Amino acid sequence: MRSLAYFIREALRNSRKNFSTTLGAVITIFLSLLVIGVFMVASLIVDQLVKSLESQISITIFINDNVLESDLATFEGYVRGMPEVKEVVYVSKEESLERFKELSTSAGIADALDGNPLPALFEISLNDPEQVEQVVGQIKASDLFVAVIDRPDNPSSSINYGEDFIDRLFSVSNIIRVVCLALVLLLIFVALIFINNTIRLAILARRKEIAIMRLVGASNAFIRGPFLMEGALQALVGAGLAIGSISLVCNYLLQQVRNQLLEWLPVDFAALNLWMIYLALLGAGIVIGLFGSVWAMRRYLKV
């Protein structure tokens, strides 16, 4: 316990003596962790948006008007039996027309139609939207599919699942995740460099004191302790500032912007796991501080 108190006192003393360098390290850690935290929050928001869009992904199959009831029932049972399928909804020709009337921008268009040219259809939702192409491939491979669709001469035109949109959605979400990870690693490296420089200067400033401690038989752990504590304290202060800033932005600024300008945005800030982000930033700060200190001592403190 006495050694811990000594380490803390020495770390604070070194920080005061090298205030400008310590301040630079704290600001660097703060900015690095702040940007890391912002990217983590942005990643959670993107995940919510992607999941919201994915939940709207469905497969639509257009049905032939003259299909046999037995073929239709057999095909529906086949689709329902697929483990990837969450729900199958049959929409009759009459229901399709009613939907068209509700969605049509011009009321006269629906009234001008000669009869009901719209087909019946199946709407299929999935447990995992990323399996949509796999499910579509299985459906197309079935002989039952050709027996019930409205365009057996061109089967691909009888099934719609927004292929281009889905490909772009998954591609963009993957790119965003990779970019976020790369920037996080870069910022961690920058913070390590600053911690390393700060501890190096502290070691050089105390080289005579360290030499005396060696002569009187101080252990390696006792000599290294204050430098480890100094790096940890700098990281904790930087992490605390980053956490406070992110909390302020997420709980007040972003919430106000969404409530006043972006009410349509399907993001629930209350559902974001901000505490997990705070713990991750705190842990990352401590690891950066300790690792940066150890790195500096291995290079400049030969004990």
C-alpha positions in Angstrom: 0.0 0.0 0.0 2.9 2.4 0.8 4.5 1.6 -2.5 1.3 2.4 -4.3 1.0 5.7 -2.5 4.6 6.4 -3.4 4.0 5.6 -7.1 1.0 7.9 -7.2 3.0 10.8 -5.6 5.9 10.3 -7.9 3.6 10.1 -10.9 1.9 13.4 -9.9 5.2 15.0 -9.3 6.6 14.0 -12.6 3.4 15.2 -14.3 3.8 18.6 -12.7 7.5 18.9 -13.6 6.8 18.0 -17.3 3.4 19.6 -17.4 3.5 20.6 -21.1 4.5 17.1 -22.2 2.0 15.5 -19.9 -0.7 17.9 -21.2 0.2 16.9 -24.7 -0.1 13.2 -23.9 -3.4 13.7 -22.1 -4.9 15.7 -25.0 -3.6 13.2 -27.5 -5.2 10.3 -25.6 -8.4 12.3 -25.1 -8.7 13.1 -28.8 -7.7 9.6 -29.9 -10.2 8.0 -27.6 -12.9 10.6 -28.4 -12.6 9.8 -32.1 -12.5 6.1 -31.4 -15.7 6.5 -29.3 -17.3 8.6 -32.0 -16.6 5.9 -34.5 -18.0 3.3 -32.1 -21.2 5.3 -31.6 -21.4 5.8 -35.4 -21.0 2.1 -35.9 -23.9 1.4 -33.5 -26.0 3.9 -35.3 -25.1 2.4 -38.7 -25.9 -1.0 -37.4 -29.4 0.2 -36.3 -30.0 1.8 -39.7 -28.8 -1.3 -41.5 -31.0 -3.6 -39.3 -33.9 -1.3 -39.9 -33.4 -1.5 -43.6 -32.7 -5.3 -43.5 -36.0 -5.8 -41.6 -37.8 -4.4 -44.6 -36.1 -6.8 -47.0 -38.6 -9.4 -48.3 -39.1 -11.6 -51.3 -42.1 -11.0 -53.6 -43.3 -13.7 -55.9 -46.0 -12.9 -58.5 -48.6 -15.6 -59.0 -50.3 -16.8 -62.2 -54.0 -16.0 -62.4 -54.7 -19.5 -63.6 -52.7 -21.4 -61.1 -54.2 -24.6 -59.7 -55.1 -24.3 -56.0 -53.3 -27.6 -55.3 -50.0 -26.3 -56.9 -50.4 -23.0 -55.0 -50.9 -24.8 -51.6 -48.0 -27.1 -52.3 -45.7 -24.3 -53.2 -46.7 -22.3 -50.1 -46.1 -25.3 -47.9 -42.6 -25.8 -49.5 -41.7 -22.1 -48.8 -43.0 -22.2 -45.3 -41.0 -25.3 -44.6 -37.7 -23.6 -45.4 -35.7 -22.9 -42.1 -34.6 -19.5 -43.3 -38.2 -18.3 -43.8 -39.8 -16.3 -41.0 -43.2 -15.6 -42.5 -45.2 -16.1 -45.7 -48.1 -13.8 -46.5 -50.5 -14.5 -49.5 -51.9 -11.3 -51.1 -54.9 -11.9 -53.4 -55.5 -10.0 -56.6 -58.2 -7.9 -54.9 -55.8 -7.0 -52.0 -53.1 -6.1 -54.5 -55.5 -3.7 -56.2 -56.5 -2.1 -52.9 -52.8 -1.6 -52.0 -52.3 0.0 -55.4 -55.1 2.4 -54.8 -53.8 3.4 -51.4 -50.2 3.9 -52.7 -51.1 5.5 -56.0 -50.2 9.2 -56.2 -53.1 9.8 -58.6 -56.6 8.5 -57.6 -57.6 8.5 -61.3 -55.0 5.9 -62.3 -56.6 3.1 -60.3 -60.1 4.1 -61.5 -59.0 4.1 -65.1 -57.7 0.5 -65.0 -59.6 -2.0 -67.1 -60.5 -4.7 -64.6 -57.8 -5.9 -62.3 -54.5 -6.5 -64.1 -52.5 -6.9 -60.9 -51.5 -10.4 -59.9 -51.8 -12.2 -56.6 -48.5 -12.6 -54.8 -46.5 -14.1 -51.9 -44.5 -11.9 -49.6 -41.8 -13.8 -47.8 -39.8 -12.4 -44.8 -36.7 -14.1 -43.5 -35.1 -14.8 -40.2 -31.7 -13.5 -41.5 -32.0 -11.0 -44.3 -28.4 -11.7 -45.4 -29.6 -15.2 -46.6 -32.0 -13.6 -49.1 -30.0 -14.7 -52.2 -29.6 -18.2 -50.8 -33.3 -18.5 -50.3 -34.1 -17.0 -53.7 -31.8 -19.6 -55.3 -33.5 -22.4 -53.6 -37.0 -21.2 -54.6 -35.9 -20.7 -58.3 -34.5 -24.2 -58.3 -37.8 -25.7 -57.4 -40.2 -27.1 -60.1 -43.1 -25.7 -58.0 -41.8 -22.2 -58.6 -42.3 -22.3 -62.4 -45.7 -24.0 -61.9 -47.2 -21.0 -60.0 -45.5 -17.8 -61.3 -47.1 -15.4 -63.7 -44.1 -15.4 -66.2 -42.9 -19.0 -66.5 -41.1 -18.0 -69.7 -39.0 -15.5 -67.7 -38.9 -16.7 -64.1 -36.5 -14.0 -62.9 -39.1 -11.3 -63.7 -41.7 -13.1 -61.4 -39.5 -12.8 -58.2 -38.4 -9.5 -56.7 -36.1 -9.0 -53.7 -34.3 -5.7 -54.5 -31.1 -7.4 -55.6 -29.2 -4.2 -56.5 -30.3 -2.4 -53.3 -29.3 -5.4 -51.1 -25.9 -5.7 -52.7 -25.2 -2.0 -52.2 -26.5 -2.1 -48.6 -24.3 -5.0 -47.5 -21.3 -3.6 -49.4 -21.6 -0.2 -47.8 -22.1 -1.5 -44.3 -19.0 -3.8 -44.6 -16.9 -0.9 -46.0 -17.9 1.3 -43.1 -17.0 -1.3 -40.5 -13.5 -1.9 -42.1 -12.8 1.9 -42.3 -13.8 2.4 -38.7 -11.6 -0.5 -37.5 -8.6 0.9 -39.5 -9.0 4.4 -38.1 -9.3 3.0 -34.5 -6.1 1.1 -34.9 -4.3 4.2 -36.3 -5.5 6.4 -33.5 -4.4 3.8 -30.9 -0.9 3.8 -32.4 -0.7 7.6 -32.3 -1.7 7.6 -28.6 1.0 5.0 -27.9 3.7 7.2 -29.6 2.8 10.1 -27.4 2.7 8.1 -24.2 6.1 6.6 -25.2 7.6 10.1 -25.7 6.1 11.4 -22.4 7.6 8.5 -20.4 10.9 8.8 -22.2 11.2 12.5 -21.2 10.3 11.6 -17.6 13.0 8.9 -17.5 15.6 11.3 -18.9 14.6 14.0 -16.3 15.1 11.5 -13.5 18.1 9.6 -14.7 20.3 10.8 -11.8 17.7 9.8 -9.2 17.2 6.4 -10.9 21.0 5.9 -10.7 21.0 6.6 -7.0 18.1 4.2 -6.5 20.0 1.5 -8.2 23.0 2.1 -6.0 21.0 1.7 -2.8 19.4 -1.6 -4.1 15.9 -0.5 -5.2 14.1 -3.3 -7.1 13.3 -3.0 -10.7 9.6 -2.9 -9.9 10.0 -0.1 -7.4 11.9 2.0 -10.0 9.4 1.3 -12.8 6.3 1.8 -10.7 6.0 5.6 -10.9 6.4 5.5 -14.7 3.7 2.9 -15.1 1.5 4.9 -12.8 2.2 8.1 -14.7 1.1 6.5 -18.0 -2.0 5.0 -16.4 -3.0 8.3 -14.8 -2.6 10.2 -18.1 -4.7 7.6 -19.9 -7.4 7.7 -17.2 -7.7 11.5 -17.4 -7.8 11.3 -21.2 -10.4 8.5 -21.1 -12.5 10.4 -18.6 -12.6 13.5 -20.8 -13.5 11.4 -23.9 -16.3 9.6 -22.0 -17.7 12.9 -20.7 -17.6 14.4 -24.2 -19.3 11.4 -25.8 -21.9 11.3 -23.1 -22.7 15.0 -23.6 -23.0 14.6 -27.4 -25.1 11.5 -27.4 -27.4 12.3 -24.5 -28.1 15.9 -25.4 -26.8 17.1 -28.8 -27.7 14.1 -31.0 -31.0 13.6 -29.2 -32.0 17.2 -29.8 -30.9 17.1 -33.4 -33.0 13.9 -34.0 -36.0 15.2 -32.2 -36.1 18.5 -34.0 -34.7 17.7 -37.5 -34.4 14.0 -38.0 -37.6 12.5 -36.5 -37.9 10.1 -39.5 -34.5 8.6 -38.7 -35.0 5.0 -37.4 -32.5 5.4 -34.6 -33.2 5.0 -30.9 -30.3 6.6 -29.0 -31.7 5.2 -25.7 -31.1 1.7 -27.1 -27.4 2.3 -27.9 -25.1 0.4 -25.5 -23.2 3.5 -24.5 -22.1 2.0 -21.2 -20.3 -0.7 -23.1 -18.6 2.0 -25.1 -17.6 3.8 -22.0 -16.1 0.7 -20.5 -14.3 -0.1 -23.7 -12.8 3.4 -23.8 -11.8 3.2 -20.2 -10.2 -0.2 -20.7 -8.5 1.0 -23.9 -7.2 4.0 -22.1 -5.6 2.0 -19.3 -4.1 -0.5 -21.8 -2.7 2.3 -24.0 -1.2 4.0 -20.9 0.4 0.9 -19.5 1.6 -0.5 -22.8 3.0 2.9 -23.8 4.9 3.1 -20.5 6.2 -0.4 -20.7 7.3 0.3 -24.3 9.2 3.4 -23.3 10.9 1.7 -20.3 12.1 -1.2 -22.4 13.8 1.2 -24.7 15.1 3.8 -22.3 15.1 2.4 -18.7 17.5 -0.5 -18.5 16.7 -2.0 -15.1 
